[in-house]
Amino acid sequence: MFNDKTILITGGTGSFGKKCVEVILRKYRPKRLIIFSRDELKQFEMAQVFSPEKYRCMRYFIGDVRDKERLHRAFRGVAYVIHAAALKQVPAAEYNPTECIRTNIDGAENIVTVAADMGVKKVVALSTDKAVSPVNLYGATKLCSDKLFVAANAFTACDTVYSVVRYGNVMGSRGSVIPFFVRKRDEGGPIPVTDRRMTRFWITLEQGVDMVLRAFMIAGGGEIFVPKIPSMKITDLAEAVAPGVNIVEVGIRPGEKLHECMITREDSRHTADIGDCYVIKPEVFRYAGQDGTPVDEDFEYNSGTNSRWLGMNELRVILREQGFNVPESGV
């Protein structure tokens, strides 16, 4: 469905955007692949890897999702939009709340409106486990963003289909704890962890991209796709990166949870299992998408009670595949 079509990625110079471009160029033949972001240096650096001379479909478009007029210009002739632009750093969002709101909420509203105005076929927005029962501003803004994209299918009165993909921490993404652990290991330790009981969902960048591209193919509009991914213990990750290095507990940070949740018990009433992922169906309008098998009413998708776990050996294999210098065993 992506061959000979125009695809635009907001926030396209980030970790997800780069991997997404790599995957799309490897698997499809798009007419145009537009990187929409506000940092000209990152665009310049990305263009050294994915140059318009080598990849004739590539376009680099300076702009901000806060700027509706610029979005109108960028969305001209676009069939599919991947909305990855966001302010994601939790402490920065707490200190600069209005900036986070303007990008993550107002920017999402602009994407919804302009996509409808310009006849975009489908929009898939990236979400996060922090949007579920949020305890920090970043999570709260992403919850609002999710609601905007879900409700857009009912109120825009157009043929544009809007959906959301929600997943957990991404291995190798900007802000990942792994490079920090590697640096601390190389400095001789210790490895600081906030709480030894902490668990997280983990997904690789390529898996995240594959989930988003699959969402375009099966989206009916208004659903939130949640991939089935494993959990890991923060102490296992530290031990996988730096076996034998002293681990020091430094205390949980403001706005942080012990365990992350991607589907709450309240959402389970309208959640279905469709095989490789769950679908949270919209409640505010009639849904015409994936049926699937309804989950149990008391179902909760939580990193602390997940049925699949990554052990230290499996973590090491995945980390090495992602290019991190980690030992093959704990010896």
Buried (B, 14 or more C-beta within 10 A) or exposed (E): EBEEBBBBBBBBBBBBBBBBBBBBBEEBEBBBBBBBBBBEEBBEEBBEEBEEEEBEBBBBBEBBBBBBEBBBEBBEBBBBBBBBBBBBBBEBBBEBBEEBBBBBBBBBBBBBBBBBBBBBBBBBBBBBBBBBEBEBBBBBBBBBBBBBBBBBBBEBEBEBBBBBBBBBBBBBBEEBBBEEBBEBBEEEBBBBBBBEBBBBBBBBBBBBBBBBBBBBEBBBBBBBBBBBBBBBBBBBBBBBBBBEBEBEEEEBEEBBBBBBBBBBBEBBBBBBBBEEBBBBBBEEEEBEBBEBEBBEEEBBBBBBEBEEBBEBEBBBBBBEEBEBEBBEEEE
